[in-house]
Amino acid sequence: MNVVPLAFHSPRPLRDALAAHGWAPEAAEAAAGGTQSLAFHINDLDQATLESLVRFAGRLGLEVVTGDGWAVLAGSRTRLSALARPWTAPEELREISTRLGLAMPPDPPPAWRTARVLIPLDRPVLVGILNVTPDSFSDGGRYADLDGARAQAERLARDGAAIVDVGGESTRPGRDALVSEAEELRRVIPVVEAIRRDLPQVAISVDTVKSGVARTALDAGAAIVNDVTALRHDPGLASVVASAGAGLVLMHSRGSLAEIASYAHAEYGGDPMPAVLAELSEAIARATAAGVSADALVVDPGLGFSKTP
């Protein structure tokens, strides 16, 4: 059996049209690729396989032209991809599904859009955590001075971190008090500016729940905002992210800043997954309503926050 591509029509006109209507370039590229029209010629098929192919492909919305032992499949890339999954195809079509998957052009790699760089997601991405606080649970006080923070950022980048996440307010259980915006800015902004100068290849994330800190950090060189309250603490933060075209991490948590690392709101009725998914979905809706594009969003289940082991 052979599966041979017949046509690969360019999705460029649709991509350009979507971009002209304000779509982000990556989103326009992905949508246009999904509607790309493809056709494949398949030969050496027996009659039973042909009949099964016509029925199954027809249910997927594909066009099928058949003859004596051959077939031509045509349709959008998205619909053909649904056929190219041998684990969902009837047993008699699994070889066709496998060969079709191998013959299809590769999908463009997904990417996370941030304010300053596209971060490819076709492989794991390492994030280095840099807390410039006196009281964080893992490294509190170790990098609170600028020279120490710069040296640690360089170590993280050398060890493979593509992103350095700078935090100026601890979320550890039992912390003493909330940090003022002025103090958080004093801790964070010099570090962001220094990393931007020292390590231009590294994307900088600022771990903050305050829109004022986010705005200043983005202006100073950050590309991502990491909000451990998923916009619950400061709903205005989403507009800041949207205006800057920044990446946004929405972490699941519950309660006030003083409570999120405790068990005060850790009741899920036996299964946390439905509630976590629902509450993250609400956070995504808040972000997109404020103008943050879907390809700029990353969600974090918040392990250790409002959850028991």
C-alpha positions as CSV (number, residue, x, y, z in Angstrom):
1,M,0.0,0.0,0.0
2,N,1.2,3.5,-0.8
3,V,-0.2,6.8,0.4
4,V,1.1,9.6,-1.9
5,P,0.4,13.4,-1.4
6,L,-1.2,15.0,-4.4
7,A,-1.5,18.6,-3.5
8,F,-0.4,21.0,-0.7
9,H,-2.3,24.2,-1.3
10,S,-0.8,27.2,0.5
11,P,-2.7,28.5,3.6
12,R,-1.0,31.8,3.2
13,P,-4.0,33.8,1.8
14,L,-6.2,32.8,4.8
15,R,-3.4,33.5,7.2
16,D,-2.9,37.0,5.8
17,A,-6.6,37.7,5.9
18,L,-6.9,36.7,9.6
19,A,-3.8,38.7,10.4
20,A,-5.4,41.7,8.7
21,H,-8.4,41.3,11.0
22,G,-6.2,41.6,14.1
23,W,-5.4,38.0,14.8
24,A,-2.0,37.3,16.4
25,P,0.5,36.0,13.8
26,E,0.8,32.6,15.5
27,A,-2.9,32.2,15.9
28,A,-3.5,33.1,12.3
29,E,-0.9,30.6,11.2
30,A,-2.4,27.8,13.2
31,A,-6.0,28.5,12.1
32,A,-5.0,28.7,8.4
33,G,-2.9,25.5,8.6
34,G,-6.0,23.7,10.0
35,T,-8.1,24.6,6.9
36,Q,-5.3,23.9,4.5
37,S,-6.6,21.6,1.7
38,L,-4.8,18.4,1.1
39,A,-5.3,15.3,-1.1
40,F,-3.8,11.8,-1.0
41,H,-3.8,9.0,-3.5
42,I,-4.0,5.5,-1.9
43,N,-3.6,2.3,-3.9
44,D,-3.5,-1.5,-3.4
45,L,-6.8,-1.6,-1.4
46,D,-9.2,-4.5,-1.3
47,Q,-13.0,-3.9,-1.6
48,A,-13.8,-4.3,2.1
49,T,-11.2,-1.7,3.0
50,L,-12.4,0.7,0.3
51,E,-16.0,0.4,1.6
52,S,-14.9,1.0,5.2
53,L,-12.8,3.9,4.1
54,V,-15.7,5.6,2.3
55,R,-18.0,5.2,5.4
56,F,-15.4,6.3,8.0
57,A,-13.9,9.2,6.0
58,G,-17.4,10.4,5.1
59,R,-18.3,10.7,8.7
60,L,-15.3,12.9,9.2
61,G,-16.4,15.2,6.4
62,L,-13.7,14.1,3.9
63,E,-14.2,13.7,0.1
64,V,-13.4,10.2,-1.2
65,V,-13.1,9.2,-4.8
66,T,-12.6,5.5,-5.4
67,G,-11.9,3.1,-8.2
68,D,-10.7,-0.5,-8.7
69,G,-8.3,-0.9,-5.7
70,W,-7.6,2.8,-5.2
71,A,-8.9,5.9,-3.5
72,V,-8.3,9.6,-3.4
73,L,-8.9,11.3,-0.1
74,A,-9.3,15.1,0.1
75,G,-10.2,17.6,2.8
76,S,-8.9,20.0,5.3
77,R,-5.7,19.3,7.3
78,T,-7.8,19.2,10.5
79,R,-10.2,16.6,9.2
80,L,-7.5,14.5,7.6
81,S,-5.6,14.6,10.9
82,A,-8.7,13.0,12.6
83,L,-8.3,10.1,10.2
84,A,-4.6,9.8,10.7
85,R,-5.1,8.5,14.3
86,P,-4.8,4.7,14.2
87,W,-6.0,4.4,17.8
88,T,-9.4,5.8,16.8
89,A,-9.8,4.2,13.3
90,P,-11.5,0.8,12.6
91,E,-9.1,-2.1,12.7
92,E,-9.2,-2.5,8.9
93,L,-8.1,1.2,8.4
94,R,-5.3,1.3,10.9
95,E,-2.6,0.8,8.3
96,I,-4.1,3.6,6.2
97,S,-4.3,5.9,9.2
98,T,-0.6,5.2,10.1
99,R,0.6,5.8,6.6
100,L,-1.5,8.9,6.2
101,G,-0.1,10.4,9.4
102,L,3.5,9.7,8.1
103,A,2.6,11.3,4.7
104,M,1.1,14.5,6.1
105,P,3.2,17.6,6.3
106,P,4.3,18.4,9.9
107,D,2.3,20.8,12.0
108,P,4.1,24.1,12.8
109,P,5.5,23.8,16.4
110,P,3.3,25.4,19.0
111,A,4.8,28.5,20.7
112,W,4.0,30.6,23.8
113,R,3.7,34.3,22.7
114,T,5.2,36.7,25.2
115,A,6.0,40.4,25.0
116,R,9.5,40.0,23.7
117,V,10.0,36.5,22.3
118,L,8.1,33.4,21.0
119,I,9.0,30.4,23.2
120,P,8.8,27.2,21.3
121,L,6.8,24.4,23.0
122,D,7.8,21.5,20.9
123,R,10.2,20.5,23.7
124,P,10.3,21.0,27.5
125,V,11.0,24.5,28.6
126,L,13.0,25.1,31.9
127,V,12.0,27.9,34.2
128,G,14.5,29.1,36.8
129,I,13.0,30.6,40.0
130,L,14.8,33.6,41.4
131,N,13.2,34.9,44.6
132,V,14.7,38.3,45.6
133,T,13.0,38.2,49.0
134,P,14.3,37.7,52.6
135,D,11.6,35.1,53.4
136,S,10.8,32.7,50.5
137,F,10.7,29.1,51.6
138,S,13.4,27.7,49.3
139,D,15.9,30.5,48.8
140,G,14.8,33.4,51.0
141,G,17.6,35.9,51.6
142,R,20.2,34.2,49.4
143,Y,19.7,36.5,46.4
144,A,18.2,39.6,48.0
145,D,21.1,41.8,46.9
146,L,21.6,42.7,43.2
147,D,25.0,41.0,42.7
148,G,23.7,37.8,44.2
149,A,20.6,37.9,42.0
150,R,22.6,38.5,38.9
151,A,25.0,35.7,39.6
152,Q,22.1,33.3,40.3
153,A,20.3,34.3,37.0
154,E,23.5,33.6,35.1
155,R,23.8,30.1,36.8
156,L,20.2,29.3,35.9
157,A,20.7,30.3,32.3
158,R,23.9,28.3,32.1
159,D,22.0,25.3,33.4
160,G,19.4,25.6,30.6
161,A,16.7,27.9,31.9
162,A,15.0,29.6,29.0
163,I,12.9,31.7,31.4
164,V,13.9,33.3,34.7
165,D,11.0,34.0,37.0
166,V,11.7,36.9,39.4
167,G,9.6,37.2,42.6
168,G,9.6,40.0,45.1
169,E,6.9,38.7,47.5
170,S,7.0,35.4,49.3
171,T,3.9,33.1,49.3
172,R,5.3,30.7,51.9
173,P,3.0,29.5,54.6
174,G,3.1,31.6,57.8
175,R,4.8,34.7,56.3
176,D,4.7,37.8,58.4
177,A,3.0,40.5,56.3
178,L,2.0,41.5,52.8
179,V,4.6,43.4,50.8
180,S,3.8,47.0,49.7
181,E,4.0,47.8,46.0
182,A,6.8,50.3,46.6
183,E,8.9,47.6,48.4
184,E,8.2,45.0,45.7
185,L,9.3,47.4,43.0
186,R,12.5,48.2,45.0
187,R,13.3,44.5,45.1
188,V,12.3,43.4,41.6
189,I,12.9,46.2,39.1
190,P,16.8,46.5,39.4
191,V,17.0,42.7,39.0
192,V,14.8,42.7,35.9
193,E,16.8,45.5,34.3
194,A,20.1,43.7,35.1
195,I,19.0,40.3,33.7
196,R,17.7,42.1,30.6
197,R,21.2,43.6,30.1
198,D,23.2,40.5,31.1
199,L,21.1,37.8,29.5
200,P,19.2,39.1,26.5
201,Q,18.5,35.6,25.3
202,V,16.5,34.8,28.5
203,A,12.8,35.6,28.8
204,I,12.1,37.3,32.1
205,S,8.9,36.5,34.0
206,V,7.8,38.6,37.0
207,D,6.0,36.8,39.7
208,T,3.5,39.4,41.0
209,V,-0.2,39.9,41.8
210,K,0.0,43.7,41.5
211,S,-0.8,45.5,38.2
212,G,1.5,48.3,39.1
213,V,4.5,46.0,39.6
214,A,3.6,44.1,36.4
215,R,3.4,47.3,34.3
216,T,6.8,48.6,35.6
217,A,8.5,45.2,35.2
218,L,7.2,44.8,31.6
219,D,8.5,48.3,30.8
220,A,11.9,47.3,32.4
221,G,12.3,44.2,30.2
222,A,10.1,41.4,31.5
223,A,8.1,39.4,28.9
224,I,5.8,37.4,31.2
225,V,3.6,38.0,34.2
226,N,3.1,35.0,36.6
227,D,0.0,35.6,38.8
228,V,-0.4,33.1,41.6
229,T,-4.0,34.2,42.1
230,A,-5.1,33.9,38.5
231,L,-6.4,37.5,38.4
232,R,-8.4,37.2,41.6
233,H,-6.3,39.6,43.6
234,D,-6.0,42.4,41.0
235,P,-8.3,42.0,38.0
236,G,-6.7,45.1,36.4
237,L,-3.5,43.0,35.9
238,A,-5.1,41.4,32.8
239,S,-5.4,44.7,31.0
240,V,-1.7,45.5,31.7
241,V,-0.7,42.2,30.2
242,A,-2.9,42.6,27.2
243,S,-1.6,46.2,26.5
244,A,2.0,44.9,26.6
245,G,1.3,41.8,24.5
246,A,2.9,39.8,27.4
247,G,2.6,36.2,28.3
248,L,0.5,35.4,31.4
249,V,0.7,32.5,33.8
250,L,-2.6,31.8,35.6
251,M,-2.0,29.7,38.7
252,H,-4.8,28.0,40.5
253,S,-5.2,29.0,44.2
254,R,-7.9,30.0,46.6
255,G,-8.4,32.6,49.3
256,S,-6.4,35.7,50.1
257,L,-2.7,36.1,49.6
258,A,-2.2,35.1,53.3
259,E,-4.3,31.9,52.8
260,I,-3.2,30.5,49.4
261,A,-0.4,28.4,50.7
262,S,-2.5,27.0,53.6
263,Y,-5.3,24.4,53.8
264,A,-7.9,27.0,54.6
265,H,-9.7,26.5,51.3
266,A,-8.5,23.0,50.4
267,E,-11.8,21.2,50.4
268,Y,-12.7,19.7,47.0
269,G,-15.3,17.0,47.9
270,G,-12.8,14.2,47.3
271,D,-11.7,15.1,43.8
272,P,-9.9,18.4,43.1
273,M,-9.7,18.0,39.4
274,P,-13.2,19.2,38.3
275,A,-13.0,22.3,40.6
276,V,-9.4,23.2,39.5
277,L,-10.4,22.9,35.9
278,A,-13.5,25.0,36.4
279,E,-11.7,27.7,38.3
280,L,-8.9,27.9,35.8
281,S,-11.4,28.1,33.0
282,E,-13.0,31.1,34.8
283,A,-9.5,32.7,35.0
284,I,-8.9,32.1,31.3
285,A,-12.3,33.8,30.6
286,R,-11.3,36.8,32.7
287,A,-8.0,37.1,30.8
288,T,-9.4,36.8,27.3
289,A,-12.2,39.2,28.1
290,A,-9.5,41.8,29.0
291,G,-7.8,41.2,25.6
292,V,-5.2,38.6,26.5
293,S,-4.9,36.2,23.5
294,A,-5.1,32.5,24.0
295,D,-1.6,31.9,22.7
296,A,-0.2,34.1,25.5
297,L,-1.8,32.1,28.3
298,V,-0.2,29.3,30.4
299,V,-2.1,27.6,33.2
300,D,-0.6,26.2,36.4
301,P,-2.5,23.8,38.6
302,G,-0.9,25.3,41.7
303,L,0.6,22.3,43.4
304,G,1.0,23.1,47.0
305,F,-1.5,25.9,47.0
306,S,-4.9,25.3,48.6
307,K,-4.4,21.6,48.2
308,T,-3.4,18.8,50.5
309,P,-0.9,16.1,49.4
